[in-house]
Amino acid sequence: MALVWIVERETGEWAARPLSGEALGLGERGVEPVPVDAAEPLGPVLRRYGAGPAGRPRWALLAEPGRKVRANGEAVETGIRVLRNRDLLTLAGQQFVFSTEELPFAEPVPEDRIGTRCARCTRAFVSGEVVVLCPRCGTAHHAMETLACWSYRPRCATCDASTSGEEYAWTPDSL
């Protein structure tokens, strides 16, 4: 699930806000749901459209042309911008960072992974098993009580992504 990083007013720290729904408004209060058929949204809107790799939704920024909205330092002149991972959005001095990073989660083994091998134990996946696909590299690991390959070590078997499920690999702290 895509997310937007915003700076919390109380702490001054970046916080991740998962994007759900079809359209979300960006404004002084952060990210808020907007009815898809709203005649005049209150400000720039993040709008879900289509599907990208692995069926994940794609997102676009819609803003009234001429409004002072920037993406990675450039004005959004046409009123639309297809969002990419780590796009920095600026609106009235407030910054938002769009991210496609996901925390790991267990799911039934996808059809296209049946018969392929677990990165940790090298056993082939069979229908009905539960796996975690590493959110960074996409490698599949068993995630069952009897075969806990994902959580067996603190990092993915093929990259350095955390297996804790509680930390993002990247945060906008470096901005």
Backbone as a ProteinNet text record, in pm:
[ID]
protein_1_A
[PRIMARY]
MALVWIVERETGEWAARPLSGEALGLGERGVEPVPVDAAEPLGPVLRRYGAGPAGRPRWALLAEPGRKVRANGEAVETGIRVLRNRDLLTLAGQQFVFSTEELPFAEPVPEDRIGTRCARCTRAFVSGEVVVLCPRCGTAHHAMETLACWSYRPRCATCDASTSGEEYAWTPDSL
[TERTIARY]
84.3	0	89	63.9	140.4	114.2	203.8	187.2	242.7	207.5	260.8	325.9	447.2	517	483.4	446.7	420.7	495.6	522.4	587.5	478.5	487.2	390.9	414.7	308.7	321.9	373.5	325.4	361	507.6	558.1	693	797.3	752.4	846.5	911.8	862.9	917.8	833.3	898.3	825.1	742.1	619.9	530.7	467.2	454.7	396.3	244.9	174.8	29.5	-8.6	-55.5	-95.5	-207.9	-202.9	-305.6	-411.3	-534.2	-644.5	-758.3	-846.5	-954.1	-913.3	-999.5	-976.1	-910.1	-938.7	-884.5	-861.1	-747.9	-713.6	-663.2	-711.7	-669.9	-545.2	-458.5	-340.7	-368.6	-340.1	-363.9	-293.1	-330.5	-267.6	-279.8	-389.1	-408.9	-352.6	-278.6	-217.7	-289.9	-327	-391.3	-530.1	-634	-771.4	-849.1	-942.9	-1025.6	-1106.9	-1123.9	-1203.3	-1298.8	-1426.7	-1517.5	-1468.4	-1471.9	-1421.6	-1496	-1624.4	-1704.3	-1715.3	-1627.6	-1632.2	-1619	-1712.6	-1711.5	-1588.8	-1557.8	-1442.1	-1366.3	-1264.6	-1186	-1120.3	-1090.6	-1034.8	-891.8	-822	-683	-633.5	-502.7	-447.9	-496.7	-513.8	-568.9	-475.1	-454.6	-387.1	-497.4	-490.2	-596.9	-540.1	-607	-566.7	-617	-533.6	-575.8	-501.2	-565.3	-501.1	-422.8	-349.1	-267	-129.5	-30.5	107	154.7	285.4	341.5	275.4	254.5	194.6	55.3	-11.4	-147.9	-157.2	-44.7	-45.8	-102.8	-186.6	-244.6	-140.5	-167.2	-83.9	-154.7	-76.7	-131.3	-85.3	-171.7	-137.9	-173.1	-102.9	-131.6	-212.5	-330.3	-414	-419.4	-387.6	-388.4	-434.4	-506.3	-552.5	-431.4	-426.3	-312.3	-295.5	-171.3	-143.2	-132.2	-179.7	-168	-21.7	26.5	168.2	194.7	192.6	221.6	346.4	440.7	565.2	586.6	647.2	687.2	835.8	914.3	1060	1116.5	1058.4	1106.5	1051	979.5	925	775.9	729.6	587.5	506.9	390.2	299.1	211.8	267.6	205.1	78.4	77	-36.1	-151.8	-129.4	-235.5	-238.4	-148.2	-143.6	1.5	29.7	162.2	145.8	197	199.3	306.9	270.6	364.3	455.2	578.5	678.4	729.5	791.7	845.6	939.1	921	1001.4	984.9	873.8	846.9	824	891.7	875.1	773.2	662.1	555.6	555.6	547.1	545.8	422	350.3	227.6	227.3	229.8	227.2	331.3	450.7	558.7	556.4	449.8	441.5	490.6	567.5	622.9	553.2	536.1	482.8	576.3	597.2	677.2	593	571.1	497.2	592	546.5	630	548.5	610.7	545.5	594.1	680.5	733.2	623	629.7	532.6	604.1	534.3	584.8	553.3	634	607.1	478.3	407.5	286.3	272.6	210.9	190.9	68.3	77.7	-32	-21	-130.6	-121.2	-20.8	50.4	151.6	84.9	135.7	78.4	93.8	-0.7	0.1	133.4	188.7	312.6	435.2	420.2	531.9	525.2	414.1	402.9	507.2	585	691.6	826.8	829.5	958.9	1007.5	1128.8	1188.9	1201.6	1187.3	1204.2	1350.9	1372.9	1509.4	1587.5	1519.3	1588.4	1608.1	1500.9	1512.8	1525.8	1501.3	1508.6	1403	1303.5	1192.2	1100	1042.6	948.5	817	757.2	628.2	517.4	419.9	303.8	177.5	73.5	-53.8	-100.5	-153.2	-202.3	-103.1	22.9	121.3	108.6	164.5	165	308.1	321.8	454.1	456.1	577	599.4	687.7	646.3	729.5	804.3	934.3	1014.1	971.3	936.9	892.1	1002	1126.2	1235	1274.1	1300	1351	1248.8	1137.5	1032.6	1056	1163.7	1193.3	1091	1046.6	946.6	1012.6	951.1	996.2	872.6	887.2	777.8	747.6	620.7	580.8	471	502.7	406	462.3	376.6	421.9	525	503.3	594.3	717.4	713.7	823.7	833.2	897.6	902.7	1029.5	1046.3	1168	1184	1075	1084.4	1136.8	1083	1120.2	1237.8	1295	1404	1526.2	1552.3	1666	1614.4	1694.3	1647.1	1643.3	1702.4	1705.5	1662.8	1611.9	1573.3	1691.5	1662.5	1768.4	1850.4	1797.5	1871.1	1903.9	1845.2	1880.3	1879.4	1901.4	1911.1	1780.9	1666.7	1538	1510.6	1459	1426.1	1307.9	1311.9	1200.2	1108.8	1133.8	1051.9	910	893.9	761.9	720.5	813.2	778.3	857.9	951.9	1032.1	1042.7	1034	1050.8	1199.9	1236.5	1376.9	1425.9	1333.3	1369.4	1272	1323.3	1240.1	1294.1	1212.3	1257.9	1345.6	1400.5	1484.1	1601.3	1648.1	1764.5	1731.7	1604.6	1566.1	1601.9
-117.2	0	123.7	214.1	338	421.2	516	601.3	739.3	832.1	967.4	994.9	1046.3	1088.6	1235.4	1269.1	1407.7	1438.6	1565.9	1605.9	1631.9	1559.8	1577.3	1712.9	1789.5	1922.5	1914.6	1816.6	1807.3	1770.6	1680.2	1627.6	1679.7	1727.4	1769.3	1651.9	1531	1408.3	1365.2	1299.1	1242.1	1123.9	1112.8	1001.3	949.3	817.9	755	747.4	784.6	775.8	689.3	566.6	481.5	545	527.9	580.7	473.7	505	412.6	493.2	426.4	496.5	532	606.9	642.8	779.1	871.8	1006.9	1065.1	1134.6	1196.6	1337.8	1431.5	1569.9	1598	1683.5	1729.9	1870.7	1894.9	2028.8	2051.8	2159.5	2197.5	2089.6	2014	1909.7	1774.9	1772.6	1647.4	1586.2	1458.9	1383.1	1344.1	1381.9	1353.1	1294	1202.1	1145.7	1255.5	1238.9	1330.1	1245.2	1281.4	1205.2	1209	1096.5	1087.5	1183	1202.8	1288.4	1432.1	1473.5	1609.5	1710.2	1804.5	1904	1993.7	2038.7	2124.4	2080.9	1995.9	1955.7	2077.2	2066.6	2177.8	2211.3	2122.7	2148.2	2039	2026.8	1918.6	1782.5	1691.1	1559.2	1450.3	1348.5	1226.8	1133.6	1087.5	1005.9	872.9	765.1	631.1	607.2	540.3	503	377.7	293.2	175.4	90.4	-2.3	-92	-105.1	-110.2	-125.6	-266.8	-284.7	-417	-483.7	-611.7	-693.9	-643.9	-574	-528.6	-412.3	-353	-240.1	-116.9	-39.1	79	185.7	260.9	375.4	501.1	606.3	730.2	848.2	949.5	1074	1190.8	1299.8	1424.4	1511.1	1554.8	1644.9	1777.8	1886	2018.5	2120.1	2217.7	2322.2	2391.7	2402	2469.4	2610.4	2649.3	2779.6	2778.4	2672.8	2661.4	2632.1	2684.5	2668.6	2532.6	2431.1	2294.7	2252	2195.1	2151.9	2003.3	1938.6	1798.4	1793.1	1754	1749.7	1884.2	1993.4	2127.3	2190.6	2113.4	2165.8	2191.9	2305	2338.5	2234.3	2200.8	2108.2	2195.5	2234	2331.6	2278.9	2153.1	2098.9	2056.8	2055.2	2015.6	1867	1790.6	1646.8	1599.5	1508.3	1446	1302.1	1209	1068.9	1057.3	1000	993.5	872.4	894.8	788.9	781.5	670.5	650.5	765.2	817.2	922.8	1060.2	1084.6	1219	1312.5	1427.2	1529	1630.1	1642.3	1734.3	1851.4	1973.1	2092.8	2174.2	2212.6	2290.6	2393.7	2520.5	2629.3	2608.7	2567.4	2549.2	2418.1	2341.6	2212.4	2103.3	2010	1902.7	1770.3	1693.6	1558.2	1474.2	1349.7	1260.2	1137.6	1114.3	996.7	877.8	763.4	643.6	520.9	432.7	306.3	191.8	223.2	118	58.6	-68.5	-138.7	-210.6	-228.1	-315.5	-458.5	-555.1	-694.2	-745.3	-832	-894.2	-1035.1	-1120.8	-1260.8	-1269.5	-1355.2	-1376.3	-1517	-1568.7	-1699.8	-1691.9	-1800.7	-1800	-1763.9	-1660	-1622.5	-1735.4	-1746.2	-1852.2	-1859.1	-1741.8	-1742.1	-1782.5	-1800.5	-1843.2	-1991.5	-2057.7	-2201.1	-2274.8	-2359	-2434.6	-2366.3	-2234.3	-2167.1	-2196	-2159.4	-2196.8	-2080.1	-2112.6	-2016.5	-1973.6	-1844	-1791.8	-1839.7	-1875.9	-1915.3	-2066.9	-2144.9	-2290.4	-2367.9	-2303.5	-2357.2	-2463.9	-2482.5	-2573.1	-2505.6	-2584.9	-2531.1	-2493.5	-2382.9	-2340.2	-2424.6	-2461.3	-2536.8	-2458.3	-2484.8	-2417.3	-2434.4	-2327.2	-2331.8	-2281.1	-2267.8	-2215.3	-2063.2	-2010	-1866.3	-1816.6	-1702.1	-1646.2	-1497.6	-1444.1	-1300	-1270.3	-1172.9	-1124.6	-1003	-1008.7	-898.1	-768.6	-665.9	-542.2	-469.4	-502.9	-435.9	-511.6	-641.8	-715.4	-811	-836.6	-922.5	-1071.3	-1109.8	-1250.9	-1311.7	-1432.4	-1500.8	-1585.8	-1583.7	-1663.2	-1727.8	-1849.6	-1911.1	-1825.8	-1821.4	-1743.5	-1818.9	-1940.6	-2025.3	-2062.1	-2105.6	-2143.7	-2255.8	-2350.1	-2464	-2435.9	-2329.9	-2295.7	-2143.6	-2084	-1938.3	-1880.6	-1902.1	-1858.9	-1707.4	-1632.8	-1487.6	-1433.5	-1479.5	-1424.1	-1497	-1595.3	-1674.5	-1588.2	-1490	-1397.8	-1253.4	-1158.3	-1019.2	-951.4	-1013.5	-954	-1055.7	-1005.4	-1087.1	-1175	-1289.3	-1381.2	-1327.3	-1231.6	-1182.8	-1034.3	-957.5	-815.7	-777.7	-653.5	-616.6	-561.6	-588.9	-544.3	-612.3	-534.2	-587	-683.1	-789.8	-884.1	-856.2	-748.2	-716.7	-677.3	-620.7	-576.8	-445.4	-379.6	-256.3	-134.5	-151.7	-37.2	-29.1	92.2	114.3	119.5	73.9	74.1	215.6	303.9	441.4	535.8	645.7	753.4	884	986.9	1113.3	1198.3	1141.2	1216.8	1285.5	1230.6	1286	1409.5	1443.9	1561.3	1690.2
0	0	0	-91.9	-99	26	50.6	167.9	140.4	228.1	223.2	357.3	351.6	472.7	495.6	619	656.3	785.5	808.5	933.1	1037	1148.2	1257.8	1323.4	1341.2	1403.3	1546.2	1620.7	1762	1784	1703.1	1725.7	1627.3	1511.5	1408.3	1337.4	1363.7	1303.3	1183.4	1088.8	975	1022.4	970.5	1003.5	875.3	863.9	745.2	759.5	653.1	647.4	526.6	549.9	437.6	356.2	225.2	136.7	113.6	147.5	122.7	62.1	-5.5	-73.4	-215.2	-281.6	-421.4	-438	-345.9	-357.7	-219	-205.6	-78	-103.5	-22.6	-35.8	44.9	-7.7	64.2	112.7	239.3	291.4	421.9	488.6	614.3	721.3	717	818.2	775.3	666.8	622.4	504.9	518.7	412.1	459.8	382.1	421.1	304.5	333.8	225.5	155.8	24.2	-57	-138.7	-145	-231.6	-376.1	-443	-580.5	-672	-647	-734.3	-682.5	-592.4	-538.2	-651.7	-658.6	-765.5	-755.4	-635.8	-616.3	-492.3	-508.7	-392.8	-327.8	-200.7	-125.8	-165.1	-225.8	-263.1	-354.4	-365.8	-447.4	-397	-489.3	-457.3	-507.6	-425.2	-469	-514.5	-639	-697.3	-741.7	-698.7	-741	-883.2	-964	-1098.7	-1140.3	-1215.6	-1273.5	-1175	-1230.4	-1148.9	-1211.7	-1125.6	-1170.1	-1146.3	-1125.7	-1100	-979.7	-989.5	-883.7	-844.7	-936.6	-909.3	-812	-775.4	-682.4	-752	-683.7	-748.4	-778.9	-883.4	-918.5	-867.7	-845.5	-791.7	-875.3	-883.3	-952.4	-861	-878.6	-809.1	-904.4	-860.8	-939.4	-866.5	-936.9	-876.6	-980.3	-935.4	-1024.6	-1087.2	-1221.4	-1284.4	-1226.5	-1206.3	-1149.1	-997.3	-935.5	-790.2	-756.5	-649.1	-614.7	-552.2	-638	-596.4	-672	-600.7	-662.8	-637.3	-734.5	-721.5	-752.6	-654.9	-668.9	-714.8	-663.1	-692	-818.1	-899	-1023.9	-1009.2	-1064.4	-1059.2	-1136.6	-1084.7	-1153.3	-1244.1	-1357.9	-1448.1	-1514.6	-1551.6	-1626.5	-1537.2	-1406.8	-1315.2	-1284.5	-1345.1	-1316.7	-1318.5	-1228.3	-1226.3	-1178.9	-1255.9	-1215	-1108.1	-994.7	-882.6	-890.6	-846.5	-838.7	-695.9	-664.2	-530.9	-492.5	-372.7	-311.8	-375.5	-443.8	-494.4	-375.9	-376.7	-274.2	-325.2	-253.6	-291.5	-194.6	-247	-162.8	-194.7	-89.5	-102	10.1	-25.6	73	183.1	143.7	239.7	315.6	302.5	370.4	275.9	330.7	248.2	275.5	168.7	172.4	86.9	122.5	39	7.4	-121.2	-166.6	-169	-122.4	-121.6	-159.8	-234.4	-269.9	-181.6	-85.5	1.9	88.2	110.7	194.7	307.3	416	521.3	479.4	521.1	482.7	546.5	474.2	528.3	472.8	551.4	510.9	420.8	320.1	225.9	168.1	112.8	46.8	-67.7	-89.6	-194.6	-328.2	-397.3	-527.5	-628.5	-718.2	-820.8	-895	-928.6	-1006.8	-925.4	-794	-710.4	-674.1	-702.7	-673.6	-756.5	-688.8	-754.9	-748.6	-722.9	-705.1	-563.5	-533.6	-404.9	-308.6	-181.8	-73	-68.6	-50.6	-47.1	75	181.8	304.5	311.6	297.8	316.7	185.8	74.9	-61.2	-93.4	-4.8	-36.9	-136.5	-226.2	-324.6	-255.9	-301	-248.4	-309.4	-226.2	-273.1	-240.9	-316.3	-296.4	-151.6	-93.6	43.5	146.5	107.2	202	213.1	321.6	345.9	330.2	262	235.6	267.2	276	277.6	157.3	78	-31.7	22.4	19.2	71.2	1.2	76.8	13.4	-63.8	-38.9	-110	-236.2	-226.5	-342.8	-404.4	-334.2	-389.1	-370.1	-303.4	-280.8	-185.2	-215.4	-133.1	-24.7	92.9	207.7	271.8	321.6	397	520	559.4	677.5	752.9	791.1	861.6	997.5	1085.5	1218.8	1212	1121.2	1110.6	1024.2	947.1	857.7	850.5	950.8	966.3	903.1	776	706.9	707.8	692	689.1	821.8	931.3	1061.8	1127.7	1060.2	1115.9	1147.6	1065.4	1084.5	1080.4	1127.6	1128.9	991.7	889.9	756.3	650.4	539.7	424.1	382.9	323.2	281.3	164.5	88	-28.9	-27.2	64.1	75	223.2	254.5	395.9	454.6	390.9	444.8	579	672.5	804.7	795.6	873.9	878.9	998.1	1071.1	1188.6	1149.6	1032.1	989.6	1052.2	1120.3	1190.8	1145.3	1055	1013.6	862	811.6	669.7	637.7	519.9	480.3	454.3	415.2	383.5	451.8	504.6	558	500.8	494.8	435.4	528.1	634.2	726.8	658.1	546.4	478.2	395.7	384.8	304.5	374.9
[MASK]
+++++++++++++++++++++++++++++++++++++++++++++++++++++++++++++++++++++++++++++++++++++++++++++++++++++++++++++++++++++++++++++++++++++++++++++++++++++++++++++++++++++++++++++++

